[in-house]
Amino acid sequence: MSRFTRKRLRLELQTARAALYETGRGGSSRCLGQLEVAIEEPLPELCSRLPQASWWPRAPEKIAIDVVLADRHTPLYLTEPPSNAQRIGDLRAVALHRLEQLFGVAADQHLLGADWRVDRAFLCCAMRVDDLAGLRGLSGSRQIRIDSIKPQFIALGAAILRQQPPAAFWMISMDGAQVTTAIVEDHQFKVLTQMEWPTLGAPLWDSLGTYVAREAALLGYSPPERVYFTCPDVALVRSGRVGATRFDALRLA
């Protein structure tokens, strides 16, 4: 490896564990190590524990880390732009107000990212300032660099795009009881929800079928033909079909 090239690793911070992966040729992943995580453990405290793990990179080679976060760390939602919006500041004000309304959190304690649009509802993602500072602190030295930070839901979206998906589908990101669901039509988000769904079990797509049928009925949609989903240990899950709906399990790497 060239001294100018950084070795790339993926850090997954899930609800129940933190795991570091190295991606090999052909997209295969090798777990370098993992830690158990208590659901109530603040993210900055977890970030302070990671460099103490025996498997945390300490080699002299340069490292680039892509972080994938459990969706519970990042409120995700859609915002309708106001009809009189003329600049990003107008959109940001509405999105921050909606963050406070939906999640009951203080907007000034969060950083907001969004796919800013004035012509349709746009996707918003928030993160606590303290959480982001903890993640950035993982850099530690010039040898380790945090290249990207994204929630699992956004990483799933990138994996779906690599599949050349149809114009209409559902996407479901799961971690523990947390489920983030989006309905896509004409390549645009129409619905986005985050909720607790504790009854997911095995075989996974059977319980997913029950969940999707319930959500479709509540939202006034027909059951989808295609659902893309991901979850911890997704490599151990095979795709399946429930009725007319196909469930495709996607890896994030």
N, C-alpha and C positions, 0 to 999 in steps of 0.2 A: 504494500500500500504506500502511495506517495506520502511524503511528510506534509504535503499541502491538503491531503484528503482526510476528511473526518469519518471515522467509523460511525455508522448510524444505528441507533438503538430506539426501541419503542417502550415507553413506560406507561403501563395501564394502571390507573388508580381506580379500582373498582370498589363497590360497597363493602365487600368482605375481605379484600386482599389488594396488595400492591405487587405488581409483577413487572420485571424487566425482561425484554425480549430482544434477540438479535435476529434480523431477517436475513435469510440465506438466499441462495440462487433459487429461482422458480417460485419465490414468494413464501417459502416455508419459514416457520418461526421456531426458534429455540429459546426456551425459558432459561435465563441465567440465574434467576433467584426470585423469591417472593416473600412477602411479609403478611401476616394476618392483620386485619384492620377492624377495629370496633366501629360500629356505625356512628357512634356519638363522638368519635375522635375528630377534633378539628383538623382541617387540611394542613395548616401551618405546622402543627405538631407532628403529623405524619411526615411532612417534608423534612423536618429536623431529624427524624429517625432514620430516614433512608440512607444518608451517607455513612451511617454507622454499621450498616449491614455488610457482612463479609463479601457479598457478591457485587456490591456497588463498585463501578469502575474506578480503578486507581492507577491503571497502567499509564505509562508515559504517552501513549498514542492519544491523538485528539478525538474527542467523542462529540457527536451531535445527537441530542435526544428529542424525540417527538412524544409529547405527552397526550394521552387519551384519558379524559376524566369521566367518572361516573356522572350521569346526567343530573343526579341530585345536587351536585355542586354548581350547576349552571341553569338557572331558570331560562326556559325556552318558550317563546310565545309569538303569536302573530299580532301585528298592529296595523290597523287601517289608517292610511294617511289622511289628514284633514284636507278638505276640498280647497282651502286657501293656502296650502303649504307652498312656499317659494324657495326654501333653502333647507339644508340639512338640519339646521338649528330648530326649525319648526317640527320636523319629523322626530328629532331627538326628544324634544319636550313632551310630545304625545307618547312616545315609547317609554320614557321614564315614568310618566304618570301611570301608564298601564302596568308597568312593573310593580309599582307600589300597590295598585288596586288588586292585581291578580295574586301576588305572592306575599303581601303584607310586610315588605322589607323597605328599608330606607334607601332611596335611590342614590343618595350621596355617598353611600358606602359600597357602591358597585361601579364597575366599569361596564360599558355597554357596547356591544358590537351588533351590527345589523346590515342587512342587504337593502340599503336605503332605496325606496321606490316611492314615487308620487302617483303612479298609475294603478297600483294594486296593493293588497296587503303584503307587508314585508316581514321577514323572519328576524327576530331579535334574540340575542343571547347575552345574558348578564353574568358577571362573576364578581364575587366579593374582592375588594381591594386587598384585604389581608391574605386571602387565598392566593391571589396572583403574586403577591410579594413572596410568599412561601415557595411557590413553584420557581420563581426566578432565582431564589436563593440557592436552588439546587446546582446552579452553574458552578459555584464554589471557587473555580479557578479558570484560567484561560484555556485549560485543556478540555473542559466540559462546557458545552453550550446547549441551552434549551432553544431548539429551533422552532417548535410550534406547540401550541396548547389548544386542544379542541375537545368539546364534549363527545361522548360516544355517539350520540345522535348525528352530529356533523360528520364524524368519521364514517358512519354508516352511509350517509348521503354520498360521500366520495366513492365508497365501494360500489354503491348502486350505479353511479354514472359509468363505472368501468364495465358494467354489464350491458350497456346500451338498452336501458329499460323501455317499456312501452310508455305511452303518453299518460296513462292512468294506472296508479298502483297505490298500495299502502306501504308505509315503512314503520317498523316497530323496533325500538331500542329498549332492551330489558337489562336490569341489573338488580338482583334481589327482587323485592316487591315493587320497585320503581319501574314504571312503563311509560315511555314517551312514544306517542303515536302521531303520525301525520298521514293525511289523505292528499294525494297529488292527482290533479286532473289537468290535462293539457300542459304538463310539465310545470305546473304552478301549485304551491301549497294552498289548499282550501281550508283545511282544518288541522290544528295542532293541539294536542292535549298531553298533560303530564299527570299521572295519578298512581296510586297504590293498587296493585292487583295481586293479592297474596296467594291466589289459588293456582298459579302456573305450576305445572307438574310434568310428568312424563307419561306417555310420549308427548314431548313438548308441543308439537303442532296440533295435537288434539285439544289441549287446554287453550292454546292460541286460537283454535277454531271457535271455541266457546266465547272467548274474549272478543274476537272480531265480530261474531254474530251479534253479540250484545251491543257493542259500540255502533255497529251499522244501524241497528234498530233504533237506538237512542238518538242518533244523529240524522236519521232519515235517509240513509244511503243503502243501496243494495250491497250484499257481500261482494268484495272485490275478487277479480280473477287472479290477481297476483299480489302477494305480500312478501316483502323483503324484511328479514329480521336479523338481529344479532344479539348476543348475550355472552357473559363470561363462559369460557370453555366452548365457544361456538364450534371449534374444530372437532368436538366430539359429537356434534349434533348433525344429523343428516336432514336434508330437505324432505318435505312430505306434502300430502294433499288431503284436504278435508272438504268433501263435497266438490264444489266447482272451484274452490280456492286453492291455489298452489302456494306453499310457503317455502321460500328459498332462504336457507341459512347462509349468511355471508361473513367471511373473515374480514377484519379491518385492515390487515396488512396486505 
